[in-house]
Amino acid sequence: MDPDRLKDLPLFAELDDAERAEVAECARELTVDAGTALTTEGEHAYELFVIESGEAEVRKSGEVIRTLGPGDAFGEIGLLATGTRTASIESKTSMKLVAIFAREFKQLEARMPKIAEELRASMRERVERTSF
């Protein structure tokens, strides 16, 4: 993955070039069509995603609770707190995503704690708005 593409994503925007290059080495690019299930409520959480382009719907107990778009991250609650997916997420449009598996995220977190701090802040905000 080209590290320069990460500059436009809020989670990675404050990283320096070397840090972004390290994230890019750990991340994988994912392109999906509209209607793709990205996470399923209750399943094991093993990666987090950041949306580069496109939109997705977040469903809790089958009810749409939010729409996500470019720059939004998801999967962090399961990865950092619960171990399982707290909601189902399906692409509304075709999407480009940056995906990072838990193992690589833990390595990045140890070297770049600001990434985890940003995700934890996002997680707290989301939990305040909705319950899991």
C-alpha positions in Angstrom: 0.0 0.0 0.0 1.2 3.5 -0.8 1.8 5.3 2.5 0.8 8.7 0.9 -2.8 7.4 0.7 -2.9 7.3 4.5 -2.4 11.0 4.8 -6.0 11.7 3.9 -7.4 9.4 6.6 -7.8 11.1 10.0 -6.5 8.2 12.0 -3.1 8.4 10.3 -3.0 12.0 9.3 -0.8 13.1 12.2 1.8 10.4 11.7 5.1 11.3 10.1 6.2 9.8 6.8 8.2 7.0 8.5 5.3 6.0 10.7 2.8 6.0 7.8 5.2 3.8 5.9 5.3 1.4 8.8 1.4 1.4 8.9 1.3 0.8 5.2 3.5 -2.3 5.6 1.1 -3.8 8.1 -2.1 -2.8 6.4 -3.9 -4.5 3.5 -6.1 -2.9 0.9 -9.6 -4.2 0.5 -12.1 -3.4 -2.3 -15.7 -4.6 -1.9 -18.9 -4.3 -3.8 -22.1 -2.8 -2.5 -24.0 -5.3 -0.3 -20.8 -7.0 1.2 -21.0 -8.0 4.9 -17.9 -6.5 6.5 -18.6 -7.5 10.1 -21.3 -9.6 11.8 -22.6 -8.8 15.2 -21.4 -11.3 17.8 -18.5 -12.8 15.7 -14.9 -12.7 16.8 -13.2 -9.4 16.1 -9.8 -9.9 14.5 -9.2 -6.7 12.4 -10.2 -3.1 12.2 -11.0 -1.1 9.1 -10.6 2.5 7.9 -12.8 3.6 5.0 -10.9 5.2 2.2 -14.0 5.6 -0.1 -17.6 4.5 -0.1 -20.3 4.1 2.5 -21.5 1.4 4.9 -24.5 0.9 7.2 -24.0 -0.1 10.8 -26.8 -2.4 12.2 -27.4 -3.3 15.8 -29.9 -6.1 16.4 -30.9 -5.6 12.7 -31.7 -1.9 13.1 -29.6 0.7 11.1 -28.0 3.0 13.7 -25.4 4.8 11.7 -23.9 5.3 8.2 -20.1 5.4 7.9 -18.1 7.1 5.2 -14.6 8.1 4.1 -12.2 8.5 7.1 -14.3 6.6 9.5 -12.8 3.6 11.3 -14.8 0.6 12.6 -14.0 -2.7 14.3 -12.0 -1.0 17.0 -14.5 -1.7 19.8 -14.2 -5.4 19.2 -10.5 -5.3 18.7 -9.7 -3.1 21.7 -12.5 -3.8 24.2 -15.0 -6.7 23.7 -13.2 -9.3 21.5 -16.4 -9.7 19.5 -18.2 -7.5 17.0 -20.8 -5.2 18.6 -22.6 -4.5 15.3 -23.0 -5.8 11.8 -21.6 -3.6 9.0 -22.5 -3.9 5.3 -21.3 -1.8 2.4 -23.9 0.5 0.9 -21.7 1.3 -2.1 -18.5 -0.1 -3.5 -15.8 0.7 -1.0 -12.0 0.9 -0.6 -10.8 0.0 2.9 -7.6 -0.2 4.8 -7.6 -3.3 7.0 -5.3 -4.1 9.9 -5.3 -7.4 11.7 -5.2 -7.5 15.5 -1.6 -8.9 15.6 -0.2 -6.1 13.4 -2.3 -3.5 15.2 -0.8 -4.6 18.6 2.7 -4.2 17.1 1.8 -0.7 15.7 0.2 0.3 19.0 3.4 -0.5 20.9 5.4 1.7 18.6 2.8 4.4 17.8 0.5 4.8 20.8 -1.2 7.8 19.3 -3.0 5.5 16.8 -4.5 3.5 19.7 -5.3 6.7 21.6 -7.3 8.1 18.6 -9.2 4.8 18.3 -10.0 4.7 22.0 -11.3 8.3 21.8 -13.5 7.3 18.9 -14.7 4.3 20.7 -15.6 6.2 23.8 -17.5 8.7 21.7 -19.4 6.0 19.9 -20.2 4.2 23.1 -21.6 7.4 24.6 -24.0 7.8 21.5 -25.1 4.2 21.4 -24.8 1.1 23.6 -23.3 -2.1 22.5 
